[in-house]
């Protein structure tokens, strides 16, 4: 099943543990598109942030901001739109993390830097937002066993999930498919993946929901 021709630039988003990177990989493979992924392992401040958030939040946030801006700039310069692109991050969501991790003074500084550096980012043809409960997110994070993620608290994931909900409640920049991923496994269950593809192809409005009960 091929994606609609209009879906040349697809972004998969969601909080840590929602499965956005795994789904982005599978979509890119199925559709023969280029893949653009965040690189958290390249951020030297991230492990330190999970151990001591207050001390390392600003450095972690700014590193990700610079990294994401560079990746989006590369998207335009090297012609990744020729084959189409699937990404696992949306540049517009960067301030979402800043709001829950930075102090008031740091947040003010971040917004100044963000305002000066923010490029005109390409608008996705489709954004897929994966939702899951904090309990599910923490279980998935623990299961994948990344060493520096062991310090992530359920409280932090709950705040993050809530910020994502607020962000996408107001999001109108691109067509949006909101997916409740509680009972979906797009990596190990082909039926779930094919069901999502059918739902994607059937989209007609600018904002639709996809939910599968347990």
Number of C-alpha atoms within 10 A of each C-alpha: 9 11 14 11 8 10 19 19 20 26 26 26 25 25 23 19 23 26 24 24 22 15 22 24 20 17 23 18 13 12 16 14 21 18 19 21 17 15 11 14 10 11 16 12 19 22 20 17 21 19 15 12 16 12 12 18 22 21 17 22 22 18 16 20 21 14 17 21 19 12 17 19 15 13 16 12 10 9 11 17 15 10 12 19 24 31 26 22 22 20 17 14 16 17 16 14 15 22 15 14 21 20 14 11 8 16 17 13 14 19 13 11 14 17 10 8 12 14 13 9 14 13 16 19 16 22 25 22 22 22 25 20 18 23 12 18 22 23 13 15 17 16 10 10 10 9 9 14 17 14 14 18 12 15 12 15 20 17 16 21 21 15 18 20 17 12 15 16 10 8 14 11 14 14 21 23 21 21 19 18 21 17 13 20 15 20 14 9 10 11 13 16 18 13 14 17 15 13 14 18 13 10 15 9 9 12 15 15 13 14 14 12 8 6
